Structure formats: C-alpha cells, structure tokens
Amino acid sequence: MLRNPSSVIRDGSTALQGGSKALLGIVIAKARHLRHAARYGDAAPSPYELVWVDPADIEYCTLPSLMGQLNLSQYGTHVVGGGWDRLVRYDDVWYTRAFDPPVIAPFESHALYRSMRAHFDEGVPWEDTEWYHWVDKHPGTVGQYPTAESTVERLGRVDELFEFIRSNGYKTQRELESYGNIPLKQSTFPHPEHYEIDVNIGRSGELLFNFNGRHRLAIAKILGIDRVPVRIFARHREWQRKRVAAVETPERAIRAEHPDLKHLLPRSVRPPSTGD
C-alpha cells in the first residue's frame, strides 16, 4: 500500500530534525569537554571513558534521571552542583522514574528488579510478577513496555540477555560489536560507550544509577557479577573538586580507592587493585 506523500515528507522531516538535534548535542558535548579540560586539566572528565565498578555498590537511583531533573543533554558528561545527591529517600516499591519532586530511591526497590529476581532466582513466570501486572494495567506508561504484546516479547528478550551474560560474561557495548544477534542490542551512535549503564557520582563519591541499562544492571546484580563498565553521566561539583585535589596532591587524596579517582593517581600511591 502506497503511503500518502505528505506523511512521507512529515516523517522524513521529523527524522531530519531528530538527527540535527543529536548532532547539535554532540557538538555541544565536545565544546563542554574542551571547557572541562581547560578548567580541570588532568582531572577533567572524559565524556565516554568507562569506569569499572562493583554492581553491588550502585545502591540508589536519581529519580527522575538527571537528564530530566536538570534538563541536561544526554550526550557527553556533566559536572553539576546542587542538592540532587541529597534528596529525600523513597524506600517503597517504585515503578517509573516520574517522581515530582525528585527523590533518591533504592535500585532494588524497583518493581522491574524485584520481578527479575523473582523470575530468575525463584522461577516465577513473568505473567505472575508485579512488574508484568503493573505494565499490563498501565500500558504505555513505560516507553519500553507500550502494549501487552510488546511486554511479552521484550521480557522474552530479557530472558535471552540473561542467558547470554550468564554464558559469555558481561561485555562492553564495544565488545558486543563483534557478536551477531545480541538480545536488546543498543545502537553505536555516537559511540558504543554512550549506551553503557550510566551512573551519577554524588559529592561523597556515592554511585547513583541514572537510568540507562537497568536490565543489564539488574542481571549483573542477580548473577553476582563483581565488575561492570559504567559511563559517568554526571559528577557533583564537590566530587570533581576531590578529583582535582587528588591530581594536585596525590599523596593526600581522599577516597583514593574510588574507581573514579584511583586511575588519576601515580602508581606509587595508587591503592592495590584486584582487577584493573
């Protein structure tokens, strides 16, 4: 069936606008990196440098993501002040990141995580999990689960992803480029690293899940994987000052063992490493 020419033009225009917006975001991210380099020198954050962390250390989430809370671009990395790492704790079960006002919530209180653990550890069928029941009653509320049919299909892909990681170990997005059909495979634009699990780092060095890669983070926790690569979406300005201080006076570095800091130190004062 031929499409209406006007709809083709409209869809093409929307795609071009989306592409232009993405390219503009990438250019701005590069300019931001140049500013960071000029201001922070050797302690400047690298936009897509990966940091390896223990998934068990990612205990809390920023809800909504900082991209939504602070209107930050999804591209590159950010240094921002404010109280986003000291928000009210929400300790009940939660389903979406749409909190107003924003909160800090335990990742393991997310109904998706709770349901994945019940499914993989206890053999509970997806259809009997609280996540399935919730998305079934709220179709379209979570973009990745718009309909009952797509929910069944996506959860089947989650099963495949779990088996892939259990069999092959946790791979970076760049490593996955050498594989074939990967469950829930991400894009590679602008960089494969853009699609890693993303975290924010609070003023004291706490790792706060931002929101990309929640299925992978949940699987890593369930399987007891002790190291995964993460992309740092944002650092608190006070934490960035600690990074600068560590570069300037490494022998007096605070939290020298922190995965976002220890690689900045000379090997002579760097804490012993178990894997990197």
C-alpha positions as a printed Julia matrix, in Angstrom:
276×3 Matrix{Float64}:
  0.0     0.0    0.0
  1.39    3.4   -1.02
  1.78    5.95   1.73
  0.37    9.43   1.5
  3.19   11.68   0.16
  2.51   14.26   2.85
  3.05   11.66   5.61
  6.32   10.57   4.0
  7.52   14.18   3.94
  6.37   14.72   7.52
  8.13   11.59   8.79
 11.27   12.46   6.86
 11.25   15.97   8.28
 10.87   14.61  11.81
 13.8    12.23  11.28
 15.97   15.06   9.94
 15.06   17.25  12.9
 15.92   14.43  15.29
 19.24   13.85  13.55
 20.08   17.54  13.59
 19.26   17.76  17.29
 21.52   14.78  18.0
 24.4    16.27  16.02
 23.98   19.59  17.81
 24.04   17.77  21.15
 27.27   16.01  20.19
 28.92   19.28  19.13
 27.88   20.92  22.41
 29.23   17.91  24.35
 32.6    18.31  22.63
 32.65   22.01  23.48
 31.79   21.16  27.09
 34.7    18.72  27.19
 37.07   21.46  26.0
 35.83   23.71  28.81
 36.33   20.9   31.32
 39.85   20.28  30.01
 40.73   23.96  30.35
 39.27   24.18  33.84
 40.24   20.85  35.38
 43.4    19.87  33.5
 44.45   16.26  34.07
 41.39   15.74  36.3
 38.97   16.68  33.51
 36.19   14.14  32.99
 36.39   12.25  29.71
 32.94   12.06  28.06
 32.94    8.35  27.27
 35.7     6.9   29.41
 34.44    3.77  31.15
 34.84    3.17  34.86
 34.65   -0.38  36.22
 32.58   -0.73  39.37
 31.0    -3.42  41.53
 27.25   -3.52  40.72
 26.58   -4.04  44.44
 27.95   -0.53  45.03
 25.19    1.0   42.9
 22.54    1.04  45.6
 20.42    4.1   44.81
 18.93    5.88  41.79
 18.29    9.51  40.98
 14.59    9.75  40.06
 13.91   11.19  37.57
 17.25   10.83  35.79
 19.44   13.93  35.94
 18.78   14.43  32.26
 15.16   15.03  33.22
 15.71   16.7   36.6
 18.26   19.26  35.45
 17.5    19.38  31.72
 20.94   18.03  30.85
 21.89   16.82  27.4
 22.16   13.06  27.05
 25.49   13.47  25.25
 28.88   13.63  26.92
 29.36   14.05  30.65
 28.49   16.81  33.11
 29.76   18.48  36.27
 26.87   19.98  38.22
 26.31   21.28  41.73
 23.12   21.39  43.74
 21.28   19.03  46.04
 20.41   16.25  43.59
 22.53   13.76  45.57
 20.91   14.68  48.89
 17.24   14.35  48.05
 14.54   12.72  50.18
 14.85    8.92  50.24
 11.92    6.99  48.82
 12.03    3.47  50.23
  8.79    1.96  48.93
  8.4    -0.13  45.76
  8.58    2.09  42.68
  7.61    1.55  39.06
  8.6     4.59  36.96
 11.2     7.34  37.23
  8.48   10.02  37.01
  8.8    11.5   40.5
  7.85   15.1   41.26
  9.55   16.33  43.34
 12.67   14.24  42.6
 13.85   11.58  45.06
 16.65    9.12  45.71
 15.34    5.53  45.71
 16.92    2.08  46.17
 17.52    0.39  42.82
 16.5    -2.94  44.33
 13.09   -1.49  45.24
 12.33   -1.06  41.53
  9.47   -3.41  40.64
 11.35   -4.44  37.49
 14.38   -5.55  39.51
 12.21   -7.32  42.11
 10.37   -9.14  39.34
 13.56  -10.1   37.52
 14.98  -11.57  40.71
 11.74  -13.48  41.38
 11.76  -14.76  37.8
 15.41  -15.79  37.57
 16.08  -16.86  41.16
 12.73  -18.4   42.07
 11.33  -19.42  38.69
  8.26  -17.17  38.92
  6.66  -16.85  35.44
  6.8   -13.32  34.05
  3.0   -13.2   33.93
  2.9   -13.64  37.73
  5.38  -10.87  38.57
  4.43   -7.48  39.95
  6.18   -5.73  37.03
  4.11   -7.58  34.46
  0.89   -6.87  36.32
  1.73   -3.18  36.62
  2.7    -2.57  32.99
 -0.34   -4.58  31.91
 -2.56   -2.17  33.87
 -0.63    0.91  32.74
  0.09    0.37  29.03
  2.38    2.98  27.51
  3.44    4.47  30.84
  6.91    2.96  30.43
  8.15    3.52  26.89
  9.84    0.13  26.57
  6.59   -1.64  27.51
  3.85    0.07  25.46
  1.45   -2.87  24.98
  0.74   -6.31  26.42
  2.1    -7.94  23.26
  5.32   -5.93  23.31
  5.75   -6.66  27.03
  5.69  -10.41  26.41
  8.16  -10.01  23.54
 10.51   -7.77  25.49
 10.56   -9.98  28.57
 11.44  -12.87  26.29
 14.42  -10.83  25.11
 15.34  -10.2   28.75
 15.44  -13.98  29.21
 17.8   -14.21  26.22
 20.0   -11.4   27.55
 20.24  -13.11  30.94
 21.37  -16.35  29.32
 23.85  -14.53  27.09
 25.5   -12.76  30.04
 25.49  -15.92  32.16
 27.16  -17.88  29.34
 29.54  -15.25  27.95
 30.18  -12.91  30.87
 29.44   -9.21  30.94
 30.67   -7.47  27.78
 31.14   -3.8   26.98
 28.96   -2.37  24.23
 32.06   -2.08  22.05
 32.93   -5.74  22.61
 29.4    -6.69  21.58
 30.04   -5.26  18.1
 31.91   -8.47  17.26
 28.89  -10.62  18.16
 25.88  -11.32  15.99
 22.28  -11.01  17.14
 22.53   -9.76  20.72
 19.34   -9.51  22.82
 18.31   -5.88  23.42
 21.3    -4.69  21.37
 21.92   -0.97  21.61
 22.9     1.49  18.89
 26.52    2.53  18.3
 25.77    6.21  17.61
 27.55    8.4   18.61
 29.72    5.85  20.48
 29.03    2.35  21.82
 30.04    3.67  25.26
 27.08    6.05  25.17
 24.83    3.05  25.88
 26.62    1.55  28.86
 24.99    1.52  32.29
 25.11    5.16  33.33
 25.64    6.48  36.84
 25.98    9.8   38.58
 28.55   10.39  41.31
 27.47   12.35  44.38
 29.63   14.73  46.37
 30.97   11.98  48.62
 31.64    9.55  45.77
 28.38    7.6   46.01
 27.34    5.85  42.79
 23.75    6.71  41.83
 22.11    4.94  38.92
 20.94    7.46  36.31
 18.65    5.13  34.31
 20.24    3.69  31.17
 20.96   -0.05  31.33
 18.58   -1.04  34.12
 18.03   -4.55  32.72
 21.79   -5.13  32.47
 22.43   -3.74  35.94
 19.69   -5.96  37.38
 21.14   -9.03  35.66
 24.65   -8.22  36.89
 23.35   -7.96  40.45
 21.34  -11.18  40.19
 24.28  -13.13  38.75
 26.68  -11.74  41.35
 29.0   -10.22  38.75
 31.6    -8.16  40.6
 32.73   -5.72  37.9
 30.8    -3.94  35.14
 31.71   -0.97  32.96
 29.72    2.2   33.54
 29.56    5.57  31.88
 29.61    8.56  34.24
 26.72   10.78  33.18
 27.28   13.47  35.82
 29.59   14.23  38.71
 28.74   16.51  41.58
 30.9    19.62  41.56
 32.2    18.79  45.04
 33.3    15.33  43.87
 35.04   16.85  40.86
 36.98   19.09  43.27
 38.18   15.96  45.04
 39.42   14.63  41.7
 41.32   17.85  41.07
 42.82   17.74  44.58
 43.88   14.13  44.02
 45.79   15.12  40.9
 47.42   18.11  42.58
 48.38   16.34  45.83
 48.0    12.6   45.2
 49.58   11.57  48.48
 46.69   13.28  50.3
 43.9    12.02  48.06
 40.54   11.41  49.74
 38.82    8.15  48.69
 41.95    7.09  46.82
 40.44    3.63  46.27
 37.39    5.03  44.44
 37.07    3.66  40.88
 36.53    7.18  39.5
 39.62    8.52  41.23
 42.34    5.91  41.63
 43.31    5.89  37.94
 44.21    9.59  38.29
 46.89    8.78  40.87
 50.53    7.85  40.24
 51.06    4.11  40.61
 53.34    4.77  43.57
 50.4     5.95  45.68
 47.57    4.07  43.96
 45.76    1.54  46.21
 46.19   -2.13  45.27
 43.79   -3.24  42.55
 42.03   -6.57  42.26
 41.03   -6.42  38.62
 42.05   -3.34  36.69
